[in-house]
Amino acid sequence: MSRRPLAWALAGGLAVAAPLTADDLAAQRRLYEYDATKPVAAQLTPLRSEDGVAIYDLLYPSPIAGMVTGFLVAPEGGSLKPPFAGIVFGHWGPGDRSEFLPEAILYAQAGAVSVLIDYPWVRPEPHRRPQGQGFKGAERDRESWVQAVVDLRRAFDLLEARKDVDRARLGYVGHSYGAQWGAILSAVDKRMKATVLMGGVPDGECLFNGPDAALRAMRDAAPKEEVEAYWVVNRPYDAIRYIGQAAPVPLLFQFARHETSFTEADMKRYFEAASAPKEVRWYETGHILNDLRTLADRAGWLGPRLGLRPLRPVFEKRMEAVGR
């Protein structure tokens, strides 16, 4: 973190950490540093192969603590020839590595190798690193968040180390918490040629001051001093602080019109704070963003930026199978 006092601003009546300057970013980047010269030492266990796609169980050492669990999905055989693009996926908070597995299979059929990891707090034992409880354990939350970002950076190292991946064609897709990590990654690690942020939250406080009655009740049930102490520790990791430093990484924001935990004004504030180039698209769905158009838009946006084959033939083949 910068040695200078952290600046604060007001947004919608909330105290939020001011956006990072270039100098702040240089200091903040140290939080996410690790020895990238060490081999990733990934362990791959074949799970299954189907329709020209191989799925592997993935395990590799975290630079911070324990082992990272995940999937690696890659093209196998057929007409697709390397080098392939590489995509790292970040799931939403209560999810796990399986959230984007169907999508990664589609991208494999379009010429991409994907890595999908579990965050530290959802990994199976003995690899799990629990978060704090409610507004308790602010430092534990911060440590697990930093580790999530570092472990995702290591996923890019894994892709770059593969002979079948073109390191100039890497992308990131993240949902909710995964979008928060995507904002940080795009600021501190410029390897991505494209980043997709789905249902991203600009800052944590907008959730607990927003339309979700259960989250507001959770805030009100905790001692005010405890709540404020939590934000003092964790405001510096809000996505909106980093997103203005994402350039030159292109950003696609995907937002739901029917969010129940934060407002459209919050989403617009987040998008406006982002550096260019950027695009935003809206969908008539909730936070899970399960409208088929969200997937199609991601594929259409990532395709030319990562040099993927068109996904339309893959979609059509799947739809033909559904109609049988």
N, C-alpha and C positions, 0 to 999 in steps of 0.2 A: 504494500500500500504506500501511497505517497507520504513523505515525511511532513508535507504541509498539512495544516488543519483541513479537515474535510468540509467542503462547502455544502450548504443546504439551501434548498429552494422550496417553494410551495407550488403544488399542482393540485387543483381541485380541493384546496383546503388541507392537503396532506403534506407532511414534511418528507421530502425525498432528497436523496443524495444528488448533487449536481453532476451533470454529464462529465465524463472524463475528458481532460485535455490531452494533447499529445504527450506532454511531460508526465501527466498522471498515468497514462497508459504504459509508458516505459517502466515506471515503478511498479504498477499493478501486474505487469507481465511476469515479474519475478515470482509471484505466488504460484504460477502454473509452470514453472521451469522444472526440469528433470534431466537426467543424463540420457539424451536421445542417441548417444553413440553406442549404447549397449544393445546387443541383439534382442529382439522382442521375445525370442524363445517361446513362440506360440506352439501349443499342442493342439493338433487337429484330429478329431475322431470322426470318421465317416458315419453319418446317420442314414442317409438314403439318397438315391439318385433317380430322377424321373424327368422326362421331357427335356433332356439336355441340360439339367440343372443338378448340381451336387450340393448337398447341405451337410455341414460339418458342425459338430459340437466344438466350441472354441474355449481354450483356457490359456491365459498368459499372465505373467507377473505384473502387478500394478507397481509403478514406480514409487508409490506411497505406502501401500500396505496390502498384504494378501494377494489373492489371485483374482483376475477378472474373468467372469464367465460370460459366454455369448454364443452366437452362431456366426459362421462364415458361409456365405452362399456364393457359388461361382458357376459360370458356364462350364459345361462338360461335353466335349465332342460336338458333333453337328457341324453346321456351316460357319459358326462363329469362330474366329481366330484371334488370338491375342496380338497386340496388347489391348486390354480391356480398360474401361473406366473403373473408378473406385468410389464407393459411396459408404459413408458412415451414418448410421441411424441412431437417434436418441429418443427413447420412449417417454411417455408421460409419467408423472410421479408414481402413481400406484400401479403402473404397468410393469412390464419386464421385456426381455429381449424378443419375445414372440410378437409384440405389437405389429411390427413392420415385416414380419417374415413373409406373408403372402406377396407384399409389394416387392420385396427383395428378390423373390423368385421370378416375378415379372421382369424386373430389371436385368436379371441374369440372362433371360431370353432375349434381351435387347443389347447385351454386351457389357455388363457391369459385374464386378465382384463387390459384394457388400459385407460389412461387418456390423453386427447388431449386438451390443453389450447390455448386460444388466448393470444398473447403478449399484453402488456399494451396499445400500440398505435393502435391496431386494434379492441379493445373491443368496444362493443356497448355502447352508452351513457346510463347512466351517469358514466360508469366505465372506460372510455377511458382516457389515459394519453399521450398526443401528444409528438412526437419526435421534434427535432429541424428542421429547414428548411435549407437544403443544408449544408454549412459549418458554419452556424450560430447556436447558441444554443448547443455548444459542451457539456456543463455540462448537459443539458437536455437529450441529447442522452445517455451520460454515466449513468445517473440516471435510465433511462428506461431500459438500458441493464442490469444493476445490478438487477433491479426489475424482469426482465424476468427470470434471473437465479434463484433468490430466490423463485419466484412463481413456477418454475419447481421443485425445491427442495421440496417445499411444496406438490407438486403432488406426490412425492415419499412418503412423510409422510402419505398422504391420502391412498395410496395403502397399506402401512405397517399397517395402523390402521384397515384394513378390515380383518375380520376373514377368508374370503375365499381366501386370497392371502398369498403365501409363501414369506416372506421377504428375503429369501435367493436366490430368483429367479427373480430378477429385472433387467430390461434392458432399454436402451434409444435409440431412433432413431431420428435423426435430419437432416434437409435439409437446406443448405445454412446458413441463420442466425441461424437456429436450430442446424447446425453443429458447429457454433461458440459457442453456449451455451453448446453443448455437450462436447467440448474440455474443457471448464471451469468446467463443472460439474464433468467430469472424473478426474480432478485434485483436486478439493476441496471437493468432496463428493464421497466416495468409495462404495456406496451401489450397484452400477451397476455390474452385472456379465458379461455384454457385452454392448458395445456402437457402434452404426453405425453412421458414419459421411458422409452424402451425399452432394456432390458438395460444400465442405467446402472451404472457402477462408482463406488463412493463415494470411493475414493482410489487413486492409482497403486500404492502399496506393496502393497495387498492382492493385486494381480495377481502381483507378483514374489515374494510369500510364500505364494501359494495353491497349488491342486492341480495347476497346469500345470507339469510337469517341465521343459519346454523354457524357460519363463520363469525358473524357479528356477536352471537351469543358466546362463542368460544373466547373471543377477545374480551368481552365484558366480564366473563367469569374469572379471568386472570387478574391479579393485582396490576394496577396501572404501571407501577414501577418496573415490574417484571416484563410487561409488554414493551415499554419504552427501551429497557435495557436490551431486549431482543433485537429491536430495530437498529439501535446504535451499532450492534455487532454486525448485523446482516444487511443493512441498507447498501453498503458498498458493493454488494454483489448483485444488485438489481440489474436486470437486462437493459433497462433504459439508459443506464450509465454508460454501457459499452457500445450500444448499437450505433451511435454517432461516429464511431471509429472503425466501422466495418470495411469501409472503402479500401481497396477497389473491389472487394468481394460483392458480386451482385446478390441482392436479397429479394426473395419472394415471400410476402406475408399472406397467410391464409387465415381469415377470421370468420367466426360464426355469428350470424345475426341473432341467434337465440341463446347466447351465453347467459348463464344464471349466476355466475360468480363474480364477474366484473363487467364494466359497462362499455358501450360502444365508444364513448368519449375516451376511456382508457386506451382502447385499441387505436383510435385515431392519434392520440397523443404519442403512443409508442411508434407508430409508423412515421409520424412527422419528425420525430427525433432521430430517425435512422439516416445514415449517409446514403448517398446515391452511388451507383444505380440501384433502384428499388422499384418494386411493383406491389400492389395490394389487390386481393380478390376476396369477395364476400360470398357467403353461402347460407342458404336457408336450412340450417341445421344447428345442433348444439355443440358443446365443447368437444365432443368425440370426433366431430368433423367426418362423419361417415357417409356423406354425400359422394356418390361415385365421381362427380365432377371434380372433387378435390384431388383425387388420385389422377384423373385424366389431365388436370391442369398442371400438377407437379411433373408428370411424365412429359407433357408438351413443353414445359419450361426448362426442365433439366436436359432433355434430349439434345438440343443443338449446342448447349453449353458444355456438355460432357462427351459429345460425339457418340451418342447412343443410336442404335438402330431404331426406326419408328416402332412404337409400341402398338399401333393400331392393328397390325396383323395378329399380334399376340392376343389383344382384347377380342378380336373377332373370332379367333379360334376358341377362346374360352366361352364366348357367348353361344357359338355353335354347339359346343358340348352341353351347355345348360339347356338348350332347346331340344335336345334329343329325348 
